[in-house]
Amino acid sequence: MPVTKMKRLTAIVGADASEELARRLVWLSCVDLDVSPEPPGEELRAVDVTERRRNIEGRISVAADAIDLLSSRSTVKKKFLSPKPELERGDDPEKTAEAKELTERALSVRGRMEELRAERAHIVAEVESVLPWREYALPLSLSGTDSTDIILGSVPSGNAGGLSRLAEEFDADILFEKEADGVRYVSVIAHKSASAAVTRFLSSLGFVRSPAASLDGTADAILSSKRALLVSIDEEDDRLSAEADELSPSLPLAEYYSDAERNNLTYTDAISRMTATESTRYLSGWVPEDAVTEVVSELEAVGCAYEIGDAEDGDDVPVKLKNNKFAESFEPVVELYSLPKYGTYDPTFVMSIFYMIIFGLMFADFGYGLVVSLVCMLGLKLMKPRGTMEKFLRMFAICGLSSMFFGVLLGGYFGDLPSKISANFMGGEEFSLALWFDPINDPMTFLIVSLAVGAVHLVGALAVKFYVLCKTKTVWDAIFDAGSWILVFLGGGCAAVGFTLFAPLKTVGIVLVVLGYAILIATQGRAEKNVVMKIGKGLMSLYDTISYVSDLLSYSRVLSLGLASAVIGSVFNLLGTLAGFNFFGLILFVVAVLIGHTLNIAINLLGTFVHTSRLQYIEFFGKFYESGGRAFVPLEPKPKYHVYKEKIKTA
């Protein structure tokens, strides 16, 4: 099906109304604005929002700090996987003002608490520097007399023996000396004439001046004063802590303020995409056709002059996929590859059917599929995600159902767990629950099925190519370039069935193959004027058979992934039941089965996703897909702590 049709929007609005227009477009969430459009015949300038953006980012940072404080104090814990609160769309100035006041108050509390912590750490450091000097009778700040200098500090205990030289070699003496924790604390008095020499000598011993020497008073007086300060700080910290606890129930309000400022940032982005004249703002962009009515209503509400038109050749039109609920779940797979070029075919619906089938074959296990589907549906129920995450969860839930279906057909129930329990716990025989065939015991049948699914997948790609050529070029191009290969594939399939199961189909298959090749030889050189070149190019086109055979063999990976999952599961089942039905055996069973199958699901789920996607990208898309589309990215709110109710549906 085609992608969503886009309409070109151009509008001019008065400068005083540009802010309101930006808000309305953001809340509509269906307009992709160009960056700095250029209207003809006007003297233009860019709208400078640098200062505004910086201020908003500062307020968001303030809100984040307040949220950190309130969340650390909150006694209400968010439930695991709980969805974000849902809000009505639009601004609420009164609530925003209230939230701003709360945030500033919380930030003030946090700032003061941090100041107190720093102040307390500083005082504690001072107290620790004073403690060794408690027996020192003089004021710590006393630096000497008119004729002497007093030096307070410490040397490593290993160098303390050198202190005896002070009295012998210098005009100095030790007033106070104390040993503690491998350090010798000393107060040295020296005549001013010898002070410099004493200082140099002490330095050679590893002397370190005490920071306590900068404090006024004796050690006991200082300690008493500092302890009183610590009590005062602790009391104020307790008061602030209580205030923070009192504010913590208002955490949702702080989160609301943060998201309100994030919305302001989005409004600013919208304004930055406008081009300014002296009194007007000019903008251009793209709107989905089914959202034009809503957009026009908002434009007229603010007095815009506007024009809605179709895309022209050369326009860089954004792409928005448009699918039903089932196919929409598989859109992330297409987006991981590349969006289709605007105006071309969107293969999501057709691809989703093949994706589901191939995924189910690769991951064919009822138990594994059940676990994947239940986990994904539980995630959808509890988290209520939106966007890509919601689509991925829906896709894996669908693929899990497909895995359950093929698991029943191929007998996969957490590998061969029922069989191993019967054989090793109950003394019975091993058995298979497969309704069709057992992949481990019949890998050739699995290979044939894999290649058959691959052939149908390739024919599906050619059928899409046939449809696209019919829509965009000519029916004859579709017949010559796609229909001929479809005949070859159908003929090959009929011949294979004819040689193995139903002989009459053999002749039909051969006829179809010959007819398909004949069309190729006759038409693939149709652009050439020379008859020889026409026939030569026709014959050369048959070489593509090798490419198609190579593509077909790529589907053997379905067998590889399917067998890998089944064999690994069987190994863990064997390990879990090997000890038999006893106490130790039950413990081993629980550990081996839980850990083993969890690992098997995780590893093979990733491998199945990657290889199923690869088959779509290379074998399927390679036949018809026109990539290179630019994603439709509308201006919309980008909240962190909430989600907003949907207002309009544009797809």
Secondary structure as the mmCIF struct_conf table of DSSP 4:
data_model
#
loop_
_struct_conf.conf_type_id
_struct_conf.id
_struct_conf.beg_label_comp_id
_struct_conf.beg_label_asym_id
_struct_conf.beg_label_seq_id
_struct_conf.end_label_comp_id
_struct_conf.end_label_asym_id
_struct_conf.end_label_seq_id
STRN STRN1 PRO A 2 PRO A 2
HELX_LH_PP_P HELX_LH_PP_P1 VAL A 3 LYS A 5
STRN STRN2 MET A 6 GLY A 14
HELX_RH_3T_P HELX_RH_3T_P1 ALA A 15 ALA A 17
HELX_RH_AL_P HELX_RH_AL_P1 SER A 18 LEU A 28
TURN_TY1_P TURN_TY1_P1 SER A 29 SER A 29
STRN STRN3 ASP A 32 LEU A 33
HELX_LH_PP_P HELX_LH_PP_P2 ASP A 34 ASP A 34
BEND BEND1 VAL A 35 SER A 36
TURN_TY1_P TURN_TY1_P2 PRO A 40 GLY A 41
BEND BEND2 GLU A 42 GLU A 42
STRN STRN4 ARG A 45 ALA A 46
HELX_RH_AL_P HELX_RH_AL_P2 THR A 50 ARG A 73
BEND BEND3 THR A 75 THR A 75
HELX_LH_PP_P HELX_LH_PP_P3 LYS A 77 LYS A 79
TURN_TY1_P TURN_TY1_P3 PHE A 80 LEU A 81
HELX_LH_PP_P HELX_LH_PP_P4 SER A 82 PRO A 85
STRN STRN5 GLU A 86 LEU A 87
BEND BEND4 ARG A 89 GLY A 90
HELX_RH_AL_P HELX_RH_AL_P3 PRO A 93 VAL A 130
HELX_RH_3T_P HELX_RH_3T_P2 LEU A 131 TRP A 133
TURN_TY1_P TURN_TY1_P4 ARG A 134 GLU A 135
BEND BEND5 LEU A 138 LEU A 138
TURN_TY1_P TURN_TY1_P5 LEU A 140 SER A 141
STRN STRN6 GLY A 144 GLY A 144
BEND BEND6 ASP A 146 SER A 147
STRN STRN7 THR A 148 PRO A 156
HELX_RH_3T_P HELX_RH_3T_P3 SER A 157 SER A 164
HELX_RH_AL_P HELX_RH_AL_P4 ARG A 165 GLU A 169
BEND BEND7 PHE A 170 ASP A 171
STRN STRN8 ALA A 172 ALA A 180
TURN_TY1_P TURN_TY1_P6 ASP A 181 GLY A 182
STRN STRN9 VAL A 183 HIS A 191
HELX_RH_3T_P HELX_RH_3T_P4 LYS A 192 ALA A 194
HELX_RH_AL_P HELX_RH_AL_P5 SER A 195 SER A 204
TURN_TY1_P TURN_TY1_P7 LEU A 205 GLY A 206
STRN STRN10 VAL A 208 ARG A 209
HELX_RH_3T_P HELX_RH_3T_P5 PRO A 211 SER A 214
BEND BEND8 LEU A 215 LEU A 215
BEND BEND9 GLY A 217 GLY A 217
HELX_RH_AL_P HELX_RH_AL_P6 ALA A 219 LEU A 247
HELX_RH_3T_P HELX_RH_3T_P6 SER A 248 SER A 250
HELX_RH_AL_P HELX_RH_AL_P7 LEU A 251 SER A 272
TURN_TY1_P TURN_TY1_P8 ARG A 273 ARG A 273
BEND BEND10 MET A 274 MET A 274
STRN STRN11 THR A 275 ALA A 276
BEND BEND11 GLU A 278 SER A 279
STRN STRN12 THR A 280 PRO A 288
HELX_RH_3T_P HELX_RH_3T_P7 GLU A 289 ALA A 291
HELX_RH_AL_P HELX_RH_AL_P8 VAL A 292 ALA A 301
TURN_TY1_P TURN_TY1_P9 VAL A 302 GLY A 303
STRN STRN13 ALA A 305 ASP A 310
TURN_TY1_P TURN_TY1_P10 ASP A 313 GLY A 314
STRN STRN14 PRO A 318 VAL A 319
HELX_RH_AL_P HELX_RH_AL_P9 LYS A 325 GLU A 328
TURN_TY1_P TURN_TY1_P11 SER A 329 PHE A 330
HELX_RH_AL_P HELX_RH_AL_P10 GLU A 331 TYR A 337
STRN STRN15 LEU A 339 PRO A 340
HELX_LH_PP_P HELX_LH_PP_P5 LYS A 341 LYS A 341
TURN_TY1_P TURN_TY1_P12 TYR A 342 GLY A 343
BEND BEND12 THR A 344 THR A 344
STRN STRN16 TYR A 345 TYR A 345
HELX_RH_AL_P HELX_RH_AL_P11 THR A 348 MET A 362
TURN_TY1_P TURN_TY1_P13 PHE A 363 PHE A 363
HELX_RH_AL_P HELX_RH_AL_P12 PHE A 366 MET A 383
TURN_TY1_P TURN_TY1_P14 GLY A 387 GLY A 387
HELX_RH_AL_P HELX_RH_AL_P13 THR A 388 LEU A 410
TURN_TY1_P TURN_TY1_P15 GLY A 411 GLY A 411
STRN STRN17 TYR A 413 TYR A 413
TURN_TY1_P TURN_TY1_P16 PHE A 414 GLY A 415
STRN STRN18 ASP A 416 ASP A 416
HELX_RH_AL_P HELX_RH_AL_P14 LEU A 417 ASN A 424
TURN_TY1_P TURN_TY1_P17 PHE A 425 PHE A 425
BEND BEND13 MET A 426 GLY A 427
BEND BEND14 LEU A 435 TRP A 436
TURN_TY1_P TURN_TY1_P18 PRO A 439 ASN A 441
HELX_RH_AL_P HELX_RH_AL_P15 PRO A 443 THR A 472
BEND BEND15 LYS A 473 LYS A 473
HELX_RH_AL_P HELX_RH_AL_P16 VAL A 475 ALA A 478
HELX_RH_PI_P HELX_RH_PI_P1 ILE A 479 GLY A 483
HELX_RH_AL_P HELX_RH_AL_P17 SER A 484 THR A 500
TURN_TY1_P TURN_TY1_P19 LEU A 501 LEU A 501
TURN_TY1_P TURN_TY1_P20 ALA A 503 ALA A 503
HELX_RH_AL_P HELX_RH_AL_P18 PRO A 504 THR A 523
TURN_TY1_P TURN_TY1_P21 GLN A 524 ALA A 527
BEND BEND16 LYS A 529 ASN A 530
HELX_RH_AL_P HELX_RH_AL_P19 VAL A 531 SER A 541
TURN_TY1_P TURN_TY1_P22 LEU A 542 TYR A 543
HELX_RH_AL_P HELX_RH_AL_P20 ASP A 544 LEU A 553
TURN_TY1_P TURN_TY1_P23 SER A 554 TYR A 555
HELX_RH_AL_P HELX_RH_AL_P21 SER A 556 THR A 577
TURN_TY1_P TURN_TY1_P24 LEU A 578 ALA A 579
BEND BEND17 PHE A 581 ASN A 582
HELX_RH_AL_P HELX_RH_AL_P22 PHE A 583 ARG A 614
HELX_RH_PI_P HELX_RH_PI_P2 LEU A 615 PHE A 620
HELX_RH_3T_P HELX_RH_3T_P8 PHE A 621 LYS A 623
TURN_TY1_P TURN_TY1_P25 PHE A 624 PHE A 624
STRN STRN19 SER A 627 ALA A 631
BEND BEND18 LYS A 640 TYR A 641
STRN STRN20 VAL A 643 TYR A 644
#
